[in-house]
Amino acid sequence: MVRLPLTPAEIERGQNLGVLLRRARTDRSMLDVALAAGISPETLRKIETGRVATPAFSTIAAIATVLGLSLDDVWATINPQASAATYQDTADQLTERLAS
């Protein structure tokens, strides 16, 4: 499979995700968090350093669960512009459905 180059936005999201996870991990060791999430410490290290900018959803979900983060909060933190637009679109769609 040929993988397309990452866009600047994807690279930025990956870096933001890494910062978020490092902060949320606080004093817990990378090994403890990785094992609890069912991933290798190397994978967690790569995600935290931004080397894996687009990890699989299941990987992010597992790490977020171990760290007590909601996926909504993770998305809002790593991609604030898209989150605001997405929430507004969802609110508009719900309002439109209720009005009909």
DRENTOR-529023 format. One line per field, with one value per residue (C-alpha): x, y, z. Coordinates in nm, 4 decimals. Example, Ala and Ser with C-alpha at 12.3 -4.5 7.8 and 13.67 -1.06 7.14 Angstrom:
<nodes>
c1 = (1.2300|1.3670)
c2 = (-0.4500|-0.1060)
c3 = (0.7800|0.7140)
</nodes>
This chain:
<nodes>
c1 = (0.0000|0.1294|0.0815|0.0284|0.2468|0.0944|-0.0537|0.0715|-0.2596|-0.2094|0.1443|0.0237|-0.2562|-0.0035|0.2220|-0.0740|-0.1799|0.1692|0.1741|-0.1720|-0.0815|0.2487|0.0716|-0.2124|0.0344|0.1807|0.4084|0.2958|0.5671|0.5404|0.5736|0.2781|0.0496|0.1483|0.0957|-0.2391|-0.3471|-0.2305|0.0329|0.4103|0.6048|0.7771|0.4421|0.3458|0.6856|0.6416|0.2925|0.4041|0.6953|0.4821|0.6649|0.3332|0.1078|-0.1981|-0.2266|-0.5186|-0.8419|-0.8379|-0.4888|-0.5936|-0.9091|-0.7113|-0.4589|-0.7321|-0.9211|-0.6131|-0.5439|-0.9073|-0.9536|-1.2735|-1.2337|-1.4355|-1.1852|-0.8913|-1.0333|-1.1198|-0.7689|-0.5753|-0.7953|-0.9850|-1.0872|-1.2443|-1.4123|-1.5912|-1.7104|-1.8178|-2.0116|-2.1817|-2.2762|-2.4178|-2.6142|-2.7496|-2.8560|-3.0320|-3.2075|-3.3225|-3.4575|-3.6435|-3.7998|-3.9384)
c2 = (0.0000|0.3413|0.5978|0.9591|1.2214|1.3761|1.7213|1.9997|1.9771|1.6043|1.6633|1.9373|1.7154|1.4391|1.6775|1.8096|1.4533|1.3730|1.6766|1.5934|1.2329|1.3232|1.5760|1.3371|1.0602|1.2858|1.0739|0.7354|0.5541|0.5062|0.1318|0.1198|0.3200|0.1277|-0.2120|-0.1055|0.0148|-0.3061|-0.1419|-0.1476|0.1204|0.1967|0.2721|0.5047|0.6753|0.7318|0.8749|1.1021|1.2365|1.2928|1.0305|0.8519|1.1442|0.9392|0.6413|0.4025|0.5034|0.1926|0.2831|0.6364|0.5042|0.2526|0.5129|0.7681|0.5116|0.4299|0.8005|0.8835|1.1092|1.1267|1.0968|1.4175|1.6010|1.4491|1.5589|1.9073|1.9503|1.8274|1.9915|2.2890|2.4476|2.1301|2.0546|2.3874|2.3460|1.9856|2.0701|2.3617|2.1417|1.8783|2.1390|2.2855|1.9398|1.8621|2.1979|2.1418|1.7932|1.9200|2.2028|1.9645)
c3 = (0.0000|-0.0941|0.1764|0.0779|0.2442|0.5536|0.5261|0.7522|0.9432|1.0048|1.1256|1.3607|1.4958|1.5587|1.7498|1.9497|2.0305|2.1559|2.3839|2.5185|2.5945|2.7616|2.9848|3.0666|3.1524|3.4275|3.6473|3.5124|3.3238|2.9503|3.0082|3.2503|3.0227|2.7099|2.8703|3.0183|2.6714|2.5051|2.2880|2.2885|2.4748|2.1428|1.9792|2.2636|2.2432|1.8689|1.9188|2.2036|1.9987|1.6885|1.4801|1.4273|1.3411|1.2465|1.4807|1.4455|1.6142|1.8321|1.9544|2.0476|2.2140|2.4206|2.5365|2.6108|2.8194|3.0260|3.0812|3.1622|2.8592|2.6585|2.2837|2.2405|2.4583|2.2718|1.9361|2.0600|2.2007|1.8986|1.6355|1.7818|1.4486|1.3114|1.6430|1.6557|1.2964|1.3553|1.6699|1.4959|1.1982|1.4336|1.6286|1.3039|1.1817|1.5096|1.5104|1.1532|1.2357|1.5391|1.3389|1.0728)
</nodes>
